[in-house]
Amino acid sequence: MDALFDPLFQLPFATGFAYALCLPALGMYLQLREEWIAALALAQVSAFGALAAAALNASVMMGAAAATLAAAAAKGHLARRGATGWILLLLFGWSGALLLAANLPLAEPLGRALLDGQLYFTGAVHLGVGVAAAAVAFGALAKLSRPLLLERLLPGFLEASGAPVRRLRLAFDLLAAVVIALATASIGVMATFALLYTPSVMAYRFAPNWRTGLFGAVLSGAALYVVGFSLALALDQPFGPVLVGAAVAVTALSMSGSVRAARGR
């Protein structure tokens, strides 16, 4: 834990922590809408966009955001094909990112960072963007929460009340795309997906209501991040795989514990 207070790691830690707070909250709504494959596809396309931008000597964050927004804009077309469209997009992003990393010398270190989640090299700009992304995410979700819940639980209610359902969906899709893109550029593809997915899975399993689940997801995401970051520094390992491993272990233990408790009743 002492390494967390080392000035060398304070900026990277704070950057990742901002995403560790907002990604689990966003993940709760992705879980609500059953859009997990879409989330992973967006993260992978974001990595492709970042590498393409690096190859063109453009801003990595802008490239990631542009590619992800383009994918989000095509969501309606992809959704009509069910999971197949998102899976094809996921495979395209993965293959494109790896090919760029393999064939462009300048893109190779960035490609490894995006896949491994080399958070240690982020700086003040990344921190500012991360804090802004978290603030926007929480502010937007506070306004979108009620209509998103109503849309899922009472599908015809919003349309009958005259609410702009399409605009609400688009607003959430764009929010998810931007936050996922920025997080991917800082903490990596699978670390982003792990913070979106595992805290919300545990919250849905154990929380008695939505508000408690949302708070629990944010809290568990922050705790997982601190554990993952600390272990990665202590073991001198890449951040991404350590965080994902910790998230998998904690989620598996919590789920097995709940199964044993259910059998004991």
N, C-alpha and C positions, 0 to 999 in steps of 0.2 A: 504493500500500500504506500510505502514511502516514495516510490517512483511517481505516484500521482501528484506529489507536491514538488517534483523536479521542474524548474522553469522550462526545461526543454520539452516537456510533455503536457504542460498546462493548456496551451492553445489547442493541440489535437484532442485532448480529453474533453475540453469544453465544447469543441465543435461536434464531436460525436454525441455528447450528452444531449445537446439540443435536439438532434434527430432521434435519440433514444426516448425522448419524451413525446414527440409528436407522431412518430411512426406507429407506435402501438395504438394510439387513439384513432389514427386513420385506418389501421388494420381492423378495428372493431366494426367500422362501417363497410369495409371490404368484405368482412366475414358476413355481415348482415345481408349484403347483396350477392354473396357467393361468387366473388370475382377474383379468386386467388390466381388462376392461371393468367388472367389479364395483368395482375400486379407483377408477377414474375416476368411476363413478356415485356412489360414496360421497363422494368429494371434492366433487362438484357439489351433492349433497344437503346436505352440510355447509355449503356457502356459503348455500344457501337457508335452512337452519335458523338460521344466524347472522343473516341479514337479517331473518327473521321475529321473532327475539328482539329485535333492535334496534327494530323497529317497535312492539313491546310494552313497550319500556323494560326488558327483561330482560337477563340476562348473555349476551353474544355467544357466549362459549365454551360455556356451558351449552346454549344453543340449538343450536349446531353439533353438540355431542355428542349431544343428545337426538334430533335428526333422523337422525343417522348410525346411532345405536343402533337406532332404529326400522327403518331400512332393513336393517340387518344382521339384525335379528330376523325380517324377512320374507324372508331369503335363501333358505330352503328352498323357499318358494312360488315365488320368482322363478327359482330354478335349474331348476325343473321345466320352465320354458319356454325353457330355453337362454339364448342371448345376448339374445333379444328382451326379456325382462323387465328385464334390466339396462339395455339401451339405452333403453327407455321411461322408466325411472327417471332415467337420465342426462338425457334431454330434458326431463322434468318439472322436475328440479332447476335446469337451465339457464334454462328459460323462467320459472319461478317467481322465481328470483333476479333476473333482469333486469327483470321486471315490478315487483317490490318496489322495486328501485333506481330505476326510472323514475318511480314514482308516489308514493313517500314521500321527502320532502326529506331527512329525517334518515338514511335508508338509502342515499342516493345516494353519499356519500363512502365509506361502508363497502363498498358494492358494488364500487366502483372499486378499493378496497384489496384486496378478496378476489380480484378478477380479475387485477389487475396485480401483486399481491404486494408491497404497500407495507410492507415489514418495518420501515422506519425509524421507525414510530410505535409500536412495541411497547415495553413497559417492564418493570419488575421483576417484576410479576405474571406476564407472559407468559414471562419467563425462568425463573421458578420452576416454572411448569407444564411448560415445555419440558424442563427438566432431569429433572423427575419422570417425564414421559412416556418419555423416553429410558431412564431407569433401569428403569422397569417393563417397557418393551419388551424390553430386553436380558435382564432377569431371567426374564421369561415365555418368551422364545424359547429360552433355555438349557434350560428344562424341557420345552418342546414340540417342540424340534428333532428328537429321535430318533423320537417317534411320528409326526410329520408326514412325515419321510423314509420311515419304514416303511410308512405308509399309501399313499404314492405308489409306492414301489418294490416292495413286497410287499403288495398290497391285502388279501389274506385273512388275513395273519399276525396283525394286531392283534385282529381279531374272534375268531379261533381261540384267541388267548391270553387272552381275556376282558377285554381293555382297554376302558375306556369311550370308544369311538370317537366317539360323538355329542357327549359332553361335551368331548372334545379339540377337535373341529371348532368347537364353539360358543365355546370359550375363545379359539381363534385368531381367529375371526370378530369377537368383541367387542374383542379387542386391536387388530386392524387398524382397526376402526371408530373406536375412541377416539383412537388415534394419528393417523389420517388427519384426523379432525375437528379436533383441536387444532392440527395442523400447518396445515391450511387456514385456520384463524382467525388464524394468525400470518404465514405466508409466502405464502398464496394457493393457488388451486386448481391451476393448471398447474405452478407451482413444486413443489408437493407431488407431483404425478404424475410430473414429470421426475425427482425424486430417488428415487422408488419404482422407476421403470422403467429409465432409462438405465444406472445403475451395474450393475444386475443383468444387463442384456443383455450388457454387455461382459464381466462375470464369467463368465457362462455360455459365452461364445464362447472365452475365452482360458484360464480356470483349469483346471488338471489334475484338481482334486478339489473336493469341496464346501467343506471348511474353508478352503482357499486362496481359493476363489471368494467366500466370505462375507467374509473379511478384505479381499480386493481390492475388493469392492463398497463396503464401508464407507469404505475409504481413498479410492477414486475419487469417492464422493459428497462427502466432506469437501473434496477438492481442487476439485471442480467448484463447490462452494458458495463457497469462498474466491475463486476466479477470478470467479464471477458477481457476488458482492458487491462486490469491488474494482472491476470494470469498471463496474458500475452507479453507484458513487460517482464514479469518475473521469469518466464520460461524462454524469453528471447525468441518469440515465435510471431508469425504474421497475425495481425489482429483479427481479420475476417474468419479464418478457420477456427480460431480459439473461441470467438464469440458464438459462432454457429454450433460448435461442439457443446459449449456450456448450455446453450438454449435447448438443444436436443436432449441433453441429459436431464435438465430440470423438468422439461415438459414430459419426458417419458416417466420420470419418477413420480411426478404429480398424477399422471394418468393411471399408473399402476397402483398408486396408493388409493385413488378413488375407487378402482375396481375391487381392491381388497376390502375397502370399507363397505362397499355395496354387498359383497358376498357375506360379510359378517352380520348384516342386518337380519 
